Amino acid sequence: MMEAVLAVDEDGVIGVDGKLPWNLPDDLRHFRELTLGHAIVMGRKTYESIGRPLPQRENIVLSRDPSFQPQGVRVVRDPKEVLALPGTVFVIGGAHVFRLFLPHCQRFHITHVAGKFPREGAVARISLDFLKGLPITRASFHPKDDRHSHAFTLCTYERRLAEREPMALKPL
Ligand SMILES: NC(=O)c1ccc[n+]([C@@H]2O[C@H](COP(=O)([O-])OP(=O)(O)OC[C@H]3O[C@@H](n4cnc5c(N)ncnc54)[C@H](OP(=O)(O)O)[C@@H]3O)[C@@H](O)[C@H]2O)c1
């Protein structure tokens, strides 16, 4: 089963200049609690923005670069390998990797960040169309405060198995 975890602003922005454009420690704690003990799949750019393998999780990183072989992570060249993994696999970004795997996910843990972010710099964004019509099975609001740069709402969306894409990946 594949699940996606992502934080996104009101316009689909998930990153600016290779980083997250907000500071939301309680969202990061939520991410950690969700993913601990499971496999996490990310793109090479997201791995490099984190800078190290995340502990107590199997770190799987997609890259076509044969010289990219960091310690403590499993590098995967072919996205189909990810679809064949057993157990629960969390897709954690970035935009390229979400575009590849969102059609195959059954559950989406979305942090809706209140606000819109400046468009300067290298902006990573995704379309949120895939959420249209999906039932929300859990939602909780977190206000902006001294520790959190923005208000946000944690939502879980579920897709029935029959609504998932066939196992063959579409070309990018
Ligand atoms: N808000 C969130 O929830 C969230 C989560 C994660 C990341 N982000 C943000 O997203 C941004 C990064 O996203 P991004 O889209 O630029 O990069 P990315 O998806 O993290 O990584 C892209 C890289 O993945 C590899 N890749 C992609 N498709 C592949 C395929 N079909 N086969 C093999 N390898 C493949 C390539 O690596 P090579 O170039 O090495 O071949 C590609 O350059 C950052 O700003 C980050 O902070 C946000």
The ligand as a Tripos MOL2 file, in Angstrom:
@<TRIPOS>MOLECULE
LIG
   48    52     1     0     0
SMALL
NO_CHARGES

@<TRIPOS>ATOM
      1 N1          6.0870   20.3210    1.0660 N.am      1 LIG1
      2 C1          6.4060   19.0440    1.0170 C.2       1 LIG1
      3 O1          5.6670   18.1770    1.5040 O.2       1 LIG1
      4 C2          7.6860   18.6230    0.3540 C.ar      1 LIG1
      5 C3          8.1290   17.3000    0.4380 C.ar      1 LIG1
      6 C4          9.3300   16.9620   -0.2050 C.ar      1 LIG1
      7 C5         10.0440   17.9250   -0.9110 C.ar      1 LIG1
      8 N2          9.5670   19.1930   -0.9570 N.ar      1 LIG1
      9 C6         10.2760   20.2430   -1.7210 C.3       1 LIG1
     10 O2         10.2650   19.8600   -3.0960 O.3       1 LIG1
     11 C7         11.4300   20.4120   -3.7240 C.3       1 LIG1
     12 C8         12.1570   19.2850   -4.4570 C.3       1 LIG1
     13 O3         11.2910   18.7210   -5.4370 O.3       1 LIG1
     14 P1         11.7730   18.4390   -6.9460 P.3       1 LIG1
     15 O4         10.5870   18.0700   -7.7480 O.co2     1 LIG1
     16 O5         12.6160   19.5930   -7.3870 O.co2     1 LIG1
     17 O6         12.7900   17.2070   -6.7760 O.3       1 LIG1
     18 P2         12.5740   15.6770   -6.2450 P.3       1 LIG1
     19 O7         11.2790   15.1240   -6.7390 O.co2     1 LIG1
     20 O8         12.8430   15.6440   -4.7850 O.co2     1 LIG1
     21 O9         13.8150   14.9530   -6.9530 O.3       1 LIG1
     22 C9         13.9110   14.9490   -8.3600 C.3       1 LIG1
     23 C10        14.9760   13.9430   -8.7370 C.3       1 LIG1
     24 O10        14.4980   12.6080   -8.5320 O.3       1 LIG1
     25 C11        15.0610   11.7670   -9.5180 C.3       1 LIG1
     26 N3         13.9970   11.2220  -10.3600 N.ar      1 LIG1
     27 C12        12.8150   11.8210  -10.7060 C.ar      1 LIG1
     28 N4         12.1190   11.0180  -11.5290 N.ar      1 LIG1
     29 C13        12.8490    9.9060  -11.7140 C.ar      1 LIG1
     30 C14        12.6470    8.7130  -12.4730 C.ar      1 LIG1
     31 N5         11.5480    8.5170  -13.2380 N.pl3     1 LIG1
     32 N6         13.6030    7.7640  -12.4320 N.ar      1 LIG1
     33 C15        14.7360    7.9430  -11.6830 C.ar      1 LIG1
     34 N7         14.9710    9.0630  -10.9500 N.ar      1 LIG1
     35 C16        14.0460   10.0310  -10.9680 C.ar      1 LIG1
     36 C17        16.0070   12.6210  -10.3420 C.3       1 LIG1
     37 O11        17.2830   12.5720   -9.6920 O.3       1 LIG1
     38 P3         18.6860   12.7160  -10.4990 P.3       1 LIG1
     39 O12        18.7110   14.1260  -10.9910 O.co2     1 LIG1
     40 O13        19.7350   12.4020   -9.4690 O.co2     1 LIG1
     41 O14        18.6330   11.6950  -11.6070 O.co2     1 LIG1
     42 C18        15.3900   14.0050  -10.1920 C.3       1 LIG1
     43 O15        16.2910   15.0660  -10.4500 O.3       1 LIG1
     44 C19        12.2600   21.0470   -2.6140 C.3       1 LIG1
     45 O16        11.9550   22.4390   -2.5690 O.3       1 LIG1
     46 C20        11.7400   20.3750   -1.3470 C.3       1 LIG1
     47 O17        11.9130   21.1860   -0.2050 O.3       1 LIG1
     48 C21         8.4170   19.5650   -0.3370 C.ar      1 LIG1
@<TRIPOS>BOND
     1     1     2 1
     2     2     3 2
     3     2     4 1
     4     4     5 ar
     5     4    48 ar
     6     5     6 ar
     7     6     7 ar
     8     7     8 ar
     9     8     9 1
    10     8    48 ar
    11     9    10 1
    12     9    46 1
    13    10    11 1
    14    11    12 1
    15    11    44 1
    16    12    13 1
    17    13    14 1
    18    14    15 2
    19    14    16 1
    20    14    17 1
    21    17    18 1
    22    18    19 2
    23    18    20 1
    24    18    21 1
    25    21    22 1
    26    22    23 1
    27    23    24 1
    28    23    42 1
    29    24    25 1
    30    25    26 1
    31    25    36 1
    32    26    27 ar
    33    26    35 ar
    34    27    28 ar
    35    28    29 ar
    36    29    30 ar
    37    29    35 ar
    38    30    31 1
    39    30    32 ar
    40    32    33 ar
    41    33    34 ar
    42    34    35 ar
    43    36    37 1
    44    36    42 1
    45    37    38 1
    46    38    39 2
    47    38    40 1
    48    38    41 1
    49    42    43 1
    50    44    45 1
    51    44    46 1
    52    46    47 1
@<TRIPOS>SUBSTRUCTURE
     1 LIG1         1 GROUP 0 **** ****
